[in-house]
Structures are given as C-alpha cells and as structure tokens.
C-alpha cells in the first residue's frame, strides 16, 4: 500500500476513533497501518510505552546471551564522512545524520531480542526486523503535541561524561540545530510551538554498560479536529528531523549519495493511535534479517565540528541491546 493510500487510511481510522498501529519506513514506500483488533501476534509484536500485544515470558538469563558485532569497515565510513563534510563546507547541510549497516552475531532470535530488551518503543516483524528504540517522535495529549529529539550520546564510564556531553561545543551546536528543525516541523501542524525543556540527559542501560543520551522537549497546540487528518499530520513531518538533518530536503539527497544502502524501516516511525491520542517513536536501535545474516544499523549526527574518530566510535557504541 502506497503513501497516499496509507494517509487516507490513517485519516479514516482517526476520524472514526478506531485504534490502530502504524509502521512508516524511512523512504515511505512500504508503510503499514493495522487496526489493533486485526494484528496477528504470530507475525507482529509491539510494545508502545508498555501498551503491548505480548504476554509471554523470556526464558534465557543474561548470562546465557552471546552478542558480538563486526562494525562497518572504517574505510567505507571515512569515504561517506568526507563526502558529508564536503557538502557541509559548501553550505548544503548544517547537520546530517550519517548511518551505516554493521554485521552482528548472537544466539538470540529477533523475537528473543524483542522479549528481552527494555525500551519505550519495540516492534518485532516476523523474519524481518526487531526495533527497541528509546526515542519519542511525537506524542499527543488532548490538543497538545510534544516531540523529544535525541542528539548527543556518550559512554557513561568516561570520566566526567555528563559534564563533557553538556560542555561539548559540537554537541551544543548539533542540539540547537535539531531543536530548531523540530520546531519548524511541529509548526507545520501546530500553533504556539515552544521549547519546554532544553538539553536534559537520560541514562540508557545496555548489554555493554551505560550510555548518556541528551534530549529536549518541544511542544505545540493542535487544532481541535486534528484526529480527522492524522495521516496528513504525520506524513507532513517525515522523515523525522533527528535522523535526517537540516535543511531537510537537501540533506536527504546527501544522505542518499553518501550512505549507499537501503535504510528500510530503520529510522522510520512507529506508533499507536488509541482512539484519542498518538504515541510514536523513531525506529532507531534496529536489527534486520538479511540474506547475509543479522544487520545492525546505527549512526549519528555530523556537523562542521565533527571528528571522524569520535563519530565512528559513536556508531560502534550504538550497536547494543538494552538489557
């Protein structure tokens, strides 16, 4: 089903206040919308901030788990990084989210990973992918819409990690840019858009230790009848600013030229409309089943102040499962 059909379907379900799950891929060529009552748990499992169709138990212990990665080769990443920096130097982009696919090996199935991980937004699509994302895209409550872009990650074990993250000029510039981009995106659908929290830090527990992740909160006021046009509203803000960049249109062209792979559902958006409100997340922290085995897709924001070694390390740091 194409984008136009999906938008129409979301609008119809929203107008009738019928709860549904939506899964919108990065390129918006394979979007899915499923009324909650029609979801088959043998093919699709979801957990959206604790609202889930899964009731089973995970029988492995942490000590039983094997998980290792073979990150994308540095030469490939360097070539892409240099191309991005060239465009930034020319003024084509100010912030670009550069991602790459890495191979992983584990004794866990995709379904095991869904069952085991702790995350706000989780999806398992049989024989396809699993996602366990910490990042909120947009949430609504009554007439209020909120977005919480994440930009800035550091290994919590680094001495003075929190202070280094907050004091980094590169991270500050990146965060200002993404907050401004999300303000613009929310302004497409809402009025009185404002920043309510700027740069707060969450702890993210992983199988390899703790990461610190920086976010901000941006809110706006929706029209009273926004539920009649949920599809139009959601698609007008895609792809998510935090996983694309600014200015968005030109940056998307550069991403396509530099990454040279199909993101698929990675960095798309998933969520639930419960009949009244929307709760949605950005599909980061993502493992995909391919003909060559399991692929973990990860990356980070690039600016003029980015350092190749640090950005490549961030890509590797994000190859984890949150347990």
N, C-alpha and C positions, 0 to 999 in steps of 0.2 A: 504494500500500500504506500503510495507516494505522499509527499508532504502536504499537498493540497487536500487529499482525502483525509489524512490524519488530523489536520487543522479543523476541517469540517466535523469530523467525528468527535473531537475534543469539545468543540463548541456545542454540539448537540447534547452530549452527555452532561456537560456543565449546566446547560440551560434546564435540563430535566433533573438536575441534582443527583445523578446516578454516580456512585463512587467508581473510580477507575484508576488503573496503574498505567503510567506512560514510561516508555523507554525510547529516548531520542538520541540517535547516533550522532557523532561529530559532524559528518557531512550531510546529515538529514536525508539520506537516501534509503535507509532501512528502519524508519521509525515504527514503533508498535504502541497501540493503545488497546487495553483489555479491561472490560468491566470486571471488577473484583470478583463477582459471582461466577465468572466464566474461566478463571485461572485454574489450570491443571497443575497441582503441586508436584506431580511426577516429571514435569517438564520445566517448570519455572517456580523458583522460591524467591520471596522478597522479605526484607525487614527494613521498614522505613521508620526510623526513630522508635523502634520497638513494636510497630504495627506489622504483624507478620502472618504468613500462612504456613509456618513451620512449627511443628510440635514435637519433633524427635529429640533424641539425645546423642551426643557425641561420645564415642567410647574410647578414643585414644587419649593418652595423657601427654603432657608437654614433653616428657622425656622420650616418648615414642616417636616424636616428629623429626624428620630429616628435611632440611631445606637449604639449598645452595644455589648460587647464581653464577652465570658467566656473562658479565656486563657487555654491552655493545662495544666493539673494539674502539680504542681511543682515536685511531686514525679517521674512522668514519665520523665520530663525534666532532673531532677537530675541524674537519672539512666543512661540516654543517655550521659549526660555531663561527668559523671565519667568514662564511658567506653571510650569516646573520649580522655580524659586526660590520661588514662592508655596507649592508643596507642601512644599519643604524647610523653609520658615519655619513651616509648620503642624506639622512633625514627621512628615509622611507618608513621607519618604525622607531618608536621610543622604548617599547617593551615588547618582547616576543617570547612566548612560551615554547621552548625547543624540547621535543621529546624524541625518544628512541626506543626500539624493542630490544630486550635482553632475554637470553635463554635462562631458564631455571630448571632445577631438578628437585623433586620432592616425592616422598612416599604417600602424600595426600592426594586425593582426587579433588576435582573442582568443588564437588559437593561437600567433601570433608572440610575444605577451606571455608566455605560458606558457614558451615555449622560451627567451626572453631573460632572464627575471628570476631572481634568486638569492634563495631563501627556503627556510625549513625545510619549509613545507607548501604544495604547489602542486597545483591542480586546474584542468583545462580540460574543460568540458562543452559539446559542440558547439552553436553558435548560442545559447548560454545565458549562461555566465559564465566568468570566469577569476579565480582567487584565488591570492595569493602572500603567505602570512602568516608573520610571524616568531614568532607567539605559540603556545607549547605550552599545550594544555589539560590532559591528564593522560597520563602515561607509567607503564607498569608494568615492573618487573624482578623476576622471581620473585614474592615476596609483598609487594613494596614498591610503593606508588603515590606518584607525585610530581606536583605541579602548580606552574606557574610564572606566576602572574598578572602582567600588564604594566599598570602605571599610572604615568604621568609621562613626558612627551615634551618635548624642547626642541631647537631648531635648534643644532647644534654650533658654528656660526660665531659665535654670540653670545658676546661676551667673558665669560670665566669661566662658561661654560654649565654645566659639570659641577657647580661649587660652587652656582650658582643653583638647579639642579634639586634638589640634596641639601638646601639650606637653606630651600627654599620651605615655609612653614607649610601652605599649601593642598595641595601635593603630598604632604607628610608625612601630613596628616590623611586624604587620599584613599587613600594607600597602607595606612595602618593599617586603614582600613575594609575594603578589598578583601582584605587578608590575613586578617582576622577572618572575612569571608564565606566565603572558600575553605576555611579551617579547618573551618567549620561544614559546608560541602558535603562535604568529604572524610570528616568524621566520620559521615556517613550510611552510608558503605560501608567505612570502615577504623577501626582502633583505633590508639591511641598516636599521634595526629596531632600534629605539631610543626613549627615553623618552623626550617629548617636554614640558610637564607641570607635576610637581610632587606635589601632595597634594594641590589641590585647593578646596574650600568649597562652596557648593550651599545651598540656603535656600529652604526647601520643606514645603509648606503650606498645613496643613491638617485640618480635622474637629476638631481636638483636640489641635491645636496650630501649632507652627513652629518647624521643625527639622533641624539640620545642618547635611549635608551629604558630606563626603570627597571623592574626586576622583583624578585620574591622567590621563594624555593623553599620549598614546604610538602610534607611527606611523611607517610605513614601506613602501617600494616601491614594487608594484606588477608587474608581467610580463605583457607585452602589450596584451597578449591573455587570461588574467585571466577570461574573461567573457565566454569563451568556457568551463570552468570547475568550474562553480560556486558551484555546488553541492559538488564536491570533496573538494573544498576550505573550504566551510562552515562546512562540517561534520568533517574535519580534526582538527578543533578547538573546537569541542564539546565533553562533556558538557563545558559550559563557566567556565573559571577558577575562577571567583569571587563567584560562587555558588557551587563549588566543593572544591578545595583546592590543596595542594601540599605536596608530589608528587602526581600527579593526579590519576594515576591508583590505587595505594594502598589506597588513601584517599576515592575513590569511594566505595571500598569494605567496609571500616569502616563506611561510611555513611549508606550503606545498612544494616549493622549489628546493628547500633545504633538507627536509626530513626524508623524502623518498620512500615512504611506506604508508600503508593504509592504517589510520588510527582506528577505524571501525567504530565500535561502541565506546572505546576508550576516549575520555574527555567529553562524552556526550552528557546528557542529563536524564535522570530517572526520578520518579516521584509518584505520589498518590494525591488524588483529589477525593476527599472523604464525603463529598456531598455539600460541604460548606467551604472548606479551606484546602489549600495546596501546601504540601511539604515536599521539597525536591532537593536533590543533591547532584553535585558534579561527579561524574564517574571516573575518578582517579583511584589509584591503588587497584590495579586491574591485571588479571591473568587470563590469557586467552589460549584455547586449544588450537594448535595449528598442525599441519601435516608433518612438521619437523619437531613437534613436542610442545611443551608449555612455554609461552612467551609472556614476560612481564614488561609492561610499558610504563615508562617513567620519564621525568624531565623536570624543567624548572624555567623560571623567567630570566631572560637575558636583557641586559641594558648596556649602555656605553661603558659602565663601570665594572662590568662582569669580568671575572678572572677565569680562564679556561680550566685550570686545575680545580678550582673551587666548584665550578658548575658541573664538571664531570663527576666530582665526588658527590655532589648533591643528587645527581641522577642515580648513583650507586646506593646512596643512603636510603633512597626511597624504595628500594627493592626489599620489601619486608612483608611480613604478615602480622597484624596487630593482635597479639595474644599475651 
